[in-house]
Amino acid sequence: TIAKREMVKMEAGNGSGSLTFEDVDEASGTYEIRAYTKWGLNFGESYAFTKKVNVYTGTDDIEAETSSDEFDVQFFAESGHLVDGLSTSLAFKAISN
């Protein structure tokens, strides 16, 4: 069943949009998001983007997954130093045991 259909205007090969579930009854559940162009479908379904996402309402009881794994997280500033008030790029590395 299609819960919602949206069209996005493309300009120079790019488009952006958003999905809201305010008008969908019982919004909680697993949804499959598909994005494609009519032109791309000439080459088969494999040219369509497909992603399954879980949607929860504020009334759902959700149990968070827990893990006993330990992580080593390191942060790296582009200049080598973080300075308060200055914008910079920040990279991180996270490794689990």
C-alpha positions as CSV (number, residue, x, y, z in Angstrom):
1,T,0.0,0.0,0.0
2,I,1.3,3.4,-0.9
3,A,1.1,5.6,2.2
4,K,2.3,8.8,0.6
5,R,3.6,10.0,-2.8
6,E,5.7,13.1,-3.2
7,M,7.1,14.7,-6.4
8,V,10.3,16.8,-6.3
9,K,11.2,19.3,-8.9
10,M,14.6,18.6,-10.4
11,E,16.9,21.5,-11.4
12,A,20.3,20.8,-13.1
13,G,20.0,17.1,-12.1
14,N,19.4,17.9,-8.4
15,G,16.3,18.0,-6.2
16,S,15.5,18.1,-2.5
17,G,12.5,17.6,-0.4
18,S,11.1,16.2,2.8
19,L,8.5,13.7,4.0
20,T,6.1,14.3,6.8
21,F,3.7,11.7,8.2
22,E,1.1,14.1,9.8
23,D,-1.6,13.0,7.4
24,V,-0.9,9.3,7.5
25,D,-3.0,7.2,9.9
26,E,-1.0,5.2,12.4
27,A,2.4,6.6,11.2
28,S,4.5,4.1,13.3
29,G,6.0,1.3,11.3
30,T,8.5,0.3,8.8
31,Y,8.3,2.2,5.5
32,E,10.1,1.7,2.2
33,I,11.2,4.9,0.6
34,R,11.7,4.8,-3.1
35,A,13.1,7.6,-5.3
36,Y,13.4,7.5,-9.0
37,T,13.0,9.4,-12.2
38,K,10.8,8.2,-15.1
39,W,13.8,8.3,-17.3
40,G,15.8,6.0,-14.9
41,L,13.0,3.5,-14.8
42,N,13.6,2.9,-18.6
43,F,16.6,0.9,-17.4
44,G,14.8,-1.2,-14.8
45,E,13.9,-1.2,-11.1
46,S,17.6,-1.4,-10.1
47,Y,17.9,2.3,-11.1
48,A,15.5,3.3,-8.3
49,F,16.8,4.2,-4.8
50,T,15.2,2.1,-2.1
51,K,15.6,2.3,1.6
52,K,13.6,0.9,4.5
53,V,13.2,3.2,7.6
54,N,11.5,2.7,10.9
55,V,9.1,5.5,11.9
56,Y,8.0,5.9,15.5
57,T,5.4,8.3,17.0
58,G,6.0,10.0,20.4
59,T,3.6,7.5,22.0
60,D,5.6,4.4,21.1
61,D,7.4,2.5,23.7
62,I,10.9,2.0,22.2
63,E,13.5,-0.1,23.9
64,A,17.0,1.1,23.1
65,E,19.5,-1.4,22.0
66,T,22.4,-1.7,24.4
67,S,25.8,-2.9,23.8
68,S,28.6,-3.9,26.2
69,D,31.2,-3.1,23.5
70,E,33.8,-0.5,24.3
71,F,34.7,2.1,21.8
72,D,37.8,4.2,21.2
73,V,36.6,7.6,19.8
74,Q,39.2,10.2,18.7
75,F,38.5,13.7,17.3
76,F,40.8,15.5,14.9
77,A,40.6,19.3,14.2
78,E,41.6,20.3,10.7
79,S,44.1,22.8,12.1
80,G,45.2,20.5,14.9
81,H,43.5,22.7,17.5
82,L,39.9,23.6,18.4
83,V,39.5,27.3,19.1
84,D,36.4,28.6,20.8
85,G,34.4,30.9,18.5
86,L,36.2,29.7,15.3
87,S,34.5,27.4,12.8
88,T,36.6,24.5,11.7
89,S,36.3,21.0,10.1
90,L,36.3,18.2,12.6
91,A,36.9,14.5,11.8
92,F,36.4,11.6,14.1
93,K,37.5,8.0,14.3
94,A,35.5,5.4,16.3
95,I,36.8,1.9,16.7
96,S,35.0,-0.9,18.6
97,N,36.9,-3.8,20.2
